[in-house]
Amino acid sequence: MLEMRPHCERCDTDLPPEAAGAFICSFECTYCAECADELDDLCPKCGGELTDRPTRSKANQLKGADMRDAQG
């Protein structure tokens, strides 16, 4: 399951799971849109591409184990 980190790792901006505007690399490092733009969409930790993080509705914000159990 995708880890939905709650803050930009560069400027600490809040990035709630249900909101658009978060960017992640393949290791799930998380940045706000402004920082991703300033970083030229490249993760400063791994050098990977930063892409739009999908949103997760509040109704689906179950903890990881709970969600796996719900899927059977």
Biopython code that builds the backbone (N, CA, C, O; Angstrom):
import numpy as np
from Bio.PDB.StructureBuilder import StructureBuilder

atoms = [
    (1, "MET", "N", (0.841, -1.171, 0.000)),
    (1, "MET", "CA", (0.000, 0.000, 0.000)),
    (1, "MET", "C", (0.890, 1.238, 0.000)),
    (1, "MET", "O", (1.909, 1.287, 0.689)),
    (2, "LEU", "N", (0.494, 2.219, -0.771)),
    (2, "LEU", "CA", (1.232, 3.471, -0.873)),
    (2, "LEU", "C", (1.210, 4.215, 0.464)),
    (2, "LEU", "O", (0.149, 4.423, 1.053)),
    (3, "GLU", "N", (2.389, 4.610, 0.928)),
    (3, "GLU", "CA", (2.473, 5.405, 2.157)),
    (3, "GLU", "C", (2.097, 6.843, 1.825)),
    (3, "GLU", "O", (2.680, 7.444, 0.922)),
    (4, "MET", "N", (1.137, 7.393, 2.541)),
    (4, "MET", "CA", (0.687, 8.759, 2.295)),
    (4, "MET", "C", (1.326, 9.677, 3.337)),
    (4, "MET", "O", (0.723, 9.980, 4.367)),
    (5, "ARG", "N", (2.536, 10.108, 3.060)),
    (5, "ARG", "CA", (3.254, 10.962, 4.015)),
    (5, "ARG", "C", (2.540, 12.313, 4.116)),
    (5, "ARG", "O", (2.151, 12.894, 3.103)),
    (6, "PRO", "N", (2.372, 12.807, 5.346)),
    (6, "PRO", "CA", (1.503, 13.957, 5.561)),
    (6, "PRO", "C", (2.117, 15.329, 5.320)),
    (6, "PRO", "O", (1.404, 16.333, 5.351)),
    (7, "HIS", "N", (3.441, 15.395, 5.078)),
    (7, "HIS", "CA", (4.097, 16.698, 4.918)),
    (7, "HIS", "C", (5.152, 16.638, 3.819)),
    (7, "HIS", "O", (5.707, 15.581, 3.520)),
    (8, "CYS", "N", (5.413, 17.798, 3.226)),
    (8, "CYS", "CA", (6.518, 17.928, 2.280)),
    (8, "CYS", "C", (7.816, 17.698, 3.038)),
    (8, "CYS", "O", (8.016, 18.255, 4.117)),
    (9, "GLU", "N", (8.694, 16.881, 2.478)),
    (9, "GLU", "CA", (9.954, 16.553, 3.132)),
    (9, "GLU", "C", (10.988, 17.669, 3.026)),
    (9, "GLU", "O", (12.066, 17.587, 3.615)),
    (10, "ARG", "N", (10.651, 18.707, 2.273)),
    (10, "ARG", "CA", (11.578, 19.822, 2.105)),
    (10, "ARG", "C", (11.147, 21.053, 2.903)),
    (10, "ARG", "O", (11.980, 21.688, 3.550)),
    (11, "CYS", "N", (9.851, 21.400, 2.867)),
    (11, "CYS", "CA", (9.393, 22.639, 3.512)),
    (11, "CYS", "C", (8.348, 22.403, 4.596)),
    (11, "CYS", "O", (7.910, 23.352, 5.246)),
    (12, "ASP", "N", (7.943, 21.155, 4.801)),
    (12, "ASP", "CA", (6.997, 20.766, 5.846)),
    (12, "ASP", "C", (5.559, 21.230, 5.598)),
    (12, "ASP", "O", (4.761, 21.272, 6.535)),
    (13, "THR", "N", (5.216, 21.576, 4.363)),
    (13, "THR", "CA", (3.839, 21.928, 4.028)),
    (13, "THR", "C", (2.940, 20.716, 4.257)),
    (13, "THR", "O", (3.321, 19.591, 3.937)),
    (14, "ASP", "N", (1.757, 20.940, 4.807)),
    (14, "ASP", "CA", (0.788, 19.856, 5.003)),
    (14, "ASP", "C", (0.327, 19.310, 3.655)),
    (14, "ASP", "O", (0.004, 20.070, 2.742)),
    (15, "LEU", "N", (0.303, 17.982, 3.542)),
    (15, "LEU", "CA", (-0.141, 17.304, 2.319)),
    (15, "LEU", "C", (-1.097, 16.185, 2.711)),
    (15, "LEU", "O", (-0.715, 15.014, 2.714)),
    (16, "PRO", "N", (-2.350, 16.541, 3.045)),
    (16, "PRO", "CA", (-3.302, 15.502, 3.449)),
    (16, "PRO", "C", (-3.568, 14.514, 2.315)),
    (16, "PRO", "O", (-3.515, 14.891, 1.144)),
    (17, "PRO", "N", (-3.850, 13.263, 2.646)),
    (17, "PRO", "CA", (-4.058, 12.227, 1.625)),
    (17, "PRO", "C", (-5.165, 12.540, 0.621)),
    (17, "PRO", "O", (-5.098, 12.107, -0.529)),
    (18, "GLU", "N", (-6.181, 13.287, 1.048)),
    (18, "GLU", "CA", (-7.303, 13.567, 0.162)),
    (18, "GLU", "C", (-7.070, 14.776, -0.750)),
    (18, "GLU", "O", (-7.903, 15.074, -1.606)),
    (19, "ALA", "N", (-5.954, 15.466, -0.572)),
    (19, "ALA", "CA", (-5.689, 16.685, -1.349)),
    (19, "ALA", "C", (-4.731, 16.425, -2.506)),
    (19, "ALA", "O", (-3.790, 15.640, -2.388)),
    (20, "ALA", "N", (-4.985, 17.088, -3.607)),
    (20, "ALA", "CA", (-4.071, 17.038, -4.761)),
    (20, "ALA", "C", (-2.868, 17.935, -4.458)),
    (20, "ALA", "O", (-2.899, 18.707, -3.500)),
    (21, "GLY", "N", (-1.822, 17.837, -5.259)),
    (21, "GLY", "CA", (-0.686, 18.734, -5.123)),
    (21, "GLY", "C", (0.514, 18.136, -4.428)),
    (21, "GLY", "O", (1.437, 18.864, -4.061)),
    (22, "ALA", "N", (0.527, 16.828, -4.237)),
    (22, "ALA", "CA", (1.691, 16.160, -3.665)),
    (22, "ALA", "C", (2.398, 15.385, -4.775)),
    (22, "ALA", "O", (1.758, 14.874, -5.694)),
    (23, "PHE", "N", (3.703, 15.308, -4.680)),
    (23, "PHE", "CA", (4.515, 14.610, -5.670)),
    (23, "PHE", "C", (5.411, 13.609, -4.957)),
    (23, "PHE", "O", (5.932, 13.892, -3.878)),
    (24, "ILE", "N", (5.593, 12.427, -5.565)),
    (24, "ILE", "CA", (6.396, 11.367, -4.964)),
    (24, "ILE", "C", (7.357, 10.768, -5.984)),
    (24, "ILE", "O", (7.144, 10.846, -7.194)),
    (25, "CYS", "N", (8.434, 10.162, -5.450)),
    (25, "CYS", "CA", (9.336, 9.366, -6.290)),
    (25, "CYS", "C", (8.986, 7.895, -6.067)),
    (25, "CYS", "O", (8.041, 7.585, -5.341)),
    (26, "SER", "N", (9.728, 7.003, -6.678)),
    (26, "SER", "CA", (9.422, 5.573, -6.548)),
    (26, "SER", "C", (9.671, 5.041, -5.134)),
    (26, "SER", "O", (9.208, 3.951, -4.797)),
    (27, "PHE", "N", (10.396, 5.796, -4.307)),
    (27, "PHE", "CA", (10.621, 5.410, -2.918)),
    (27, "PHE", "C", (9.638, 6.117, -1.986)),
    (27, "PHE", "O", (9.752, 6.012, -0.765)),
    (28, "GLU", "N", (8.679, 6.832, -2.559)),
    (28, "GLU", "CA", (7.617, 7.539, -1.849)),
    (28, "GLU", "C", (8.102, 8.751, -1.072)),
    (28, "GLU", "O", (7.405, 9.216, -0.171)),
    (29, "CYS", "N", (9.292, 9.284, -1.399)),
    (29, "CYS", "CA", (9.692, 10.581, -0.855)),
    (29, "CYS", "C", (8.636, 11.567, -1.349)),
    (29, "CYS", "O", (8.218, 11.491, -2.504)),
    (30, "THR", "N", (8.204, 12.477, -0.503)),
    (30, "THR", "CA", (7.025, 13.291, -0.785)),
    (30, "THR", "C", (7.343, 14.778, -0.725)),
    (30, "THR", "O", (7.988, 15.253, 0.209)),
    (31, "TYR", "N", (6.873, 15.512, -1.749)),
    (31, "TYR", "CA", (7.128, 16.949, -1.850)),
    (31, "TYR", "C", (5.872, 17.675, -2.307)),
    (31, "TYR", "O", (5.033, 17.105, -3.004)),
    (32, "CYS", "N", (5.750, 18.943, -1.907)),
    (32, "CYS", "CA", (4.636, 19.767, -2.378)),
    (32, "CYS", "C", (4.933, 20.197, -3.819)),
    (32, "CYS", "O", (6.051, 20.031, -4.306)),
    (33, "ALA", "N", (3.936, 20.742, -4.485)),
    (33, "ALA", "CA", (4.078, 21.141, -5.885)),
    (33, "ALA", "C", (5.162, 22.200, -6.060)),
    (33, "ALA", "O", (5.935, 22.146, -7.017)),
    (34, "GLU", "N", (5.221, 23.161, -5.141)),
    (34, "GLU", "CA", (6.216, 24.226, -5.255)),
    (34, "GLU", "C", (7.638, 23.671, -5.155)),
    (34, "GLU", "O", (8.505, 24.026, -5.953)),
    (35, "CYS", "N", (7.871, 22.805, -4.177)),
    (35, "CYS", "CA", (9.206, 22.216, -4.027)),
    (35, "CYS", "C", (9.537, 21.292, -5.196)),
    (35, "CYS", "O", (10.669, 21.295, -5.679)),
    (36, "ALA", "N", (8.571, 20.504, -5.656)),
    (36, "ALA", "CA", (8.808, 19.622, -6.804)),
    (36, "ALA", "C", (9.229, 20.450, -8.019)),
    (36, "ALA", "O", (10.130, 20.060, -8.762)),
    (37, "ASP", "N", (8.575, 21.589, -8.215)),
    (37, "ASP", "CA", (8.921, 22.469, -9.334)),
    (37, "ASP", "C", (10.343, 23.016, -9.160)),
    (37, "ASP", "O", (11.129, 23.027, -10.108)),
    (38, "GLU", "N", (10.664, 23.466, -7.953)),
    (38, "GLU", "CA", (12.002, 23.998, -7.685)),
    (38, "GLU", "C", (13.079, 22.930, -7.837)),
    (38, "GLU", "O", (14.228, 23.246, -8.144)),
    (39, "LEU", "N", (12.712, 21.665, -7.624)),
    (39, "LEU", "CA", (13.653, 20.547, -7.763)),
    (39, "LEU", "C", (13.670, 19.983, -9.177)),
    (39, "LEU", "O", (14.300, 18.956, -9.432)),
    (40, "ASP", "N", (12.974, 20.658, -10.105)),
    (40, "ASP", "CA", (12.869, 20.198, -11.504)),
    (40, "ASP", "C", (12.320, 18.779, -11.587)),
    (40, "ASP", "O", (12.726, 17.994, -12.444)),
    (41, "ASP", "N", (11.389, 18.459, -10.683)),
    (41, "ASP", "CA", (10.729, 17.153, -10.647)),
    (41, "ASP", "C", (11.701, 15.985, -10.509)),
    (41, "ASP", "O", (11.465, 14.903, -11.046)),
    (42, "LEU", "N", (12.802, 16.216, -9.779)),
    (42, "LEU", "CA", (13.777, 15.164, -9.485)),
    (42, "LEU", "C", (13.956, 15.068, -7.974)),
    (42, "LEU", "O", (14.181, 16.078, -7.307)),
    (43, "CYS", "N", (13.857, 13.864, -7.440)),
    (43, "CYS", "CA", (14.019, 13.645, -6.005)),
    (43, "CYS", "C", (15.468, 13.906, -5.605)),
    (43, "CYS", "O", (16.379, 13.318, -6.187)),
    (44, "PRO", "N", (15.699, 14.780, -4.619)),
    (44, "PRO", "CA", (17.075, 15.057, -4.211)),
    (44, "PRO", "C", (17.717, 13.901, -3.438)),
    (44, "PRO", "O", (18.935, 13.876, -3.261)),
    (45, "LYS", "N", (16.913, 12.956, -2.981)),
    (45, "LYS", "CA", (17.445, 11.821, -2.219)),
    (45, "LYS", "C", (17.924, 10.698, -3.126)),
    (45, "LYS", "O", (19.005, 10.148, -2.917)),
    (46, "CYS", "N", (17.115, 10.352, -4.145)),
    (46, "CYS", "CA", (17.468, 9.202, -4.994)),
    (46, "CYS", "C", (17.707, 9.575, -6.457)),
    (46, "CYS", "O", (18.212, 8.759, -7.228)),
    (47, "GLY", "N", (17.349, 10.799, -6.843)),
    (47, "GLY", "CA", (17.523, 11.221, -8.225)),
    (47, "GLY", "C", (16.396, 10.777, -9.133)),
    (47, "GLY", "O", (16.432, 11.023, -10.339)),
    (48, "GLY", "N", (15.375, 10.112, -8.552)),
    (48, "GLY", "CA", (14.247, 9.636, -9.342)),
    (48, "GLY", "C", (13.271, 10.736, -9.712)),
    (48, "GLY", "O", (13.291, 11.828, -9.144)),
    (49, "GLU", "N", (12.421, 10.427, -10.669)),
    (49, "GLU", "CA", (11.404, 11.371, -11.136)),
    (49, "GLU", "C", (10.313, 11.559, -10.080)),
    (49, "GLU", "O", (9.862, 10.592, -9.464)),
    (50, "LEU", "N", (9.896, 12.802, -9.876)),
    (50, "LEU", "CA", (8.765, 13.099, -9.004)),
    (50, "LEU", "C", (7.505, 13.168, -9.859)),
    (50, "LEU", "O", (7.453, 13.898, -10.849)),
    (51, "THR", "N", (6.500, 12.409, -9.469)),
    (51, "THR", "CA", (5.237, 12.380, -10.200)),
    (51, "THR", "C", (4.082, 12.657, -9.248)),
    (51, "THR", "O", (4.236, 12.573, -8.030)),
    (52, "ASP", "N", (2.929, 12.988, -9.812)),
    (52, "ASP", "CA", (1.743, 13.252, -8.999)),
    (52, "ASP", "C", (1.424, 12.060, -8.111)),
    (52, "ASP", "O", (1.364, 10.924, -8.579)),
    (53, "ARG", "N", (1.219, 12.327, -6.818)),
    (53, "ARG", "CA", (0.763, 11.285, -5.909)),
    (53, "ARG", "C", (-0.748, 11.176, -6.030)),
    (53, "ARG", "O", (-1.435, 12.198, -6.029)),
    (54, "PRO", "N", (-1.281, 9.975, -6.135)),
    (54, "PRO", "CA", (-2.749, 9.846, -6.178)),
    (54, "PRO", "C", (-3.348, 10.293, -4.846)),
    (54, "PRO", "O", (-2.681, 10.262, -3.812)),
    (55, "THR", "N", (-4.594, 10.701, -4.884)),
    (55, "THR", "CA", (-5.283, 11.079, -3.655)),
    (55, "THR", "C", (-5.967, 9.856, -3.063)),
    (55, "THR", "O", (-6.190, 8.859, -3.748)),
    (56, "ARG", "N", (-6.294, 9.950, -1.784)),
    (56, "ARG", "CA", (-7.026, 8.889, -1.100)),
    (56, "ARG", "C", (-8.175, 9.552, -0.344)),
    (56, "ARG", "O", (-7.945, 10.407, 0.512)),
    (57, "SER", "N", (-9.398, 9.166, -0.653)),
    (57, "SER", "CA", (-10.550, 9.782, -0.005)),
    (57, "SER", "C", (-10.533, 9.506, 1.490)),
    (57, "SER", "O", (-9.963, 8.515, 1.945)),
    (58, "LYS", "N", (-11.162, 10.392, 2.242)),
    (58, "LYS", "CA", (-11.222, 10.197, 3.689)),
    (58, "LYS", "C", (-11.883, 8.872, 4.040)),
    (58, "LYS", "O", (-11.507, 8.237, 5.025)),
    (59, "ALA", "N", (-12.858, 8.450, 3.250)),
    (59, "ALA", "CA", (-13.553, 7.180, 3.510)),
    (59, "ALA", "C", (-12.608, 5.990, 3.368)),
    (59, "ALA", "O", (-12.847, 4.942, 3.968)),
    (60, "ASN", "N", (-11.528, 6.136, 2.575)),
    (60, "ASN", "CA", (-10.596, 5.027, 2.347)),
    (60, "ASN", "C", (-9.290, 5.163, 3.106)),
    (60, "ASN", "O", (-8.322, 4.475, 2.784)),
    (61, "GLN", "N", (-9.239, 6.024, 4.094)),
    (61, "GLN", "CA", (-8.008, 6.225, 4.836)),
    (61, "GLN", "C", (-7.889, 5.265, 6.014)),
    (61, "GLN", "O", (-7.647, 5.675, 7.150)),
    (62, "LEU", "N", (-8.063, 3.987, 5.722)),
    (62, "LEU", "CA", (-7.880, 2.952, 6.744)),
    (62, "LEU", "C", (-6.397, 2.714, 6.944)),
    (62, "LEU", "O", (-5.600, 2.954, 6.037)),
    (63, "LYS", "N", (-6.025, 2.253, 8.100)),
    (63, "LYS", "CA", (-4.633, 1.865, 8.358)),
    (63, "LYS", "C", (-4.278, 0.684, 7.450)),
    (63, "LYS", "O", (-5.159, -0.081, 7.058)),
    (64, "GLY", "N", (-3.006, 0.533, 7.115)),
    (64, "GLY", "CA", (-2.568, -0.485, 6.185)),
    (64, "GLY", "C", (-3.095, -1.883, 6.472)),
    (64, "GLY", "O", (-3.636, -2.522, 5.570)),
    (65, "ALA", "N", (-2.958, -2.373, 7.678)),
    (65, "ALA", "CA", (-3.418, -3.732, 8.003)),
    (65, "ALA", "C", (-4.925, -3.843, 7.867)),
    (65, "ALA", "O", (-5.428, -4.860, 7.391)),
    (66, "ASP", "N", (-5.652, -2.820, 8.276)),
    (66, "ASP", "CA", (-7.107, -2.843, 8.169)),
    (66, "ASP", "C", (-7.545, -2.925, 6.709)),
    (66, "ASP", "O", (-8.488, -3.647, 6.386)),
    (67, "MET", "N", (-6.872, -2.198, 5.832)),
    (67, "MET", "CA", (-7.229, -2.194, 4.415)),
    (67, "MET", "C", (-6.949, -3.556, 3.786)),
    (67, "MET", "O", (-7.751, -4.052, 2.996)),
    (68, "ARG", "N", (-5.812, -4.163, 4.134)),
    (68, "ARG", "CA", (-5.497, -5.489, 3.596)),
    (68, "ARG", "C", (-6.536, -6.502, 4.053)),
    (68, "ARG", "O", (-6.943, -7.364, 3.274)),
    (69, "ASP", "N", (-6.969, -6.408, 5.304)),
    (69, "ASP", "CA", (-8.010, -7.296, 5.814)),
    (69, "ASP", "C", (-9.325, -7.090, 5.075)),
    (69, "ASP", "O", (-10.034, -8.054, 4.789)),
    (70, "ALA", "N", (-9.652, -5.845, 4.767)),
    (70, "ALA", "CA", (-10.908, -5.526, 4.091)),
    (70, "ALA", "C", (-10.926, -6.075, 2.663)),
    (70, "ALA", "O", (-11.992, -6.384, 2.130)),
    (71, "GLN", "N", (-9.745, -6.196, 2.043)),
    (71, "GLN", "CA", (-9.670, -6.695, 0.672)),
    (71, "GLN", "C", (-9.740, -8.215, 0.619)),
    (71, "GLN", "O", (-9.970, -8.785, -0.448)),
    (72, "GLY", "N", (-9.545, -8.874, 1.747)),
    (72, "GLY", "CA", (-9.663, -10.336, 1.811)),
    (72, "GLY", "C", (-8.500, -11.003, 1.262)),
    (72, "GLY", "O", (-8.445, -12.233, 1.243)),
]
sb = StructureBuilder()
sb.init_structure("model")
sb.init_model(0)
sb.init_chain("A")
sb.init_seg("    ")
for serial, (resi, resn, name, xyz) in enumerate(atoms, 1):
    if name == "N":
        sb.init_residue(resn, " ", resi, " ")
    sb.init_atom(name, np.array(xyz, "f"), 0.0, 1.0, " ", f" {name:<3s}", serial, name[0])
structure = sb.get_structure()
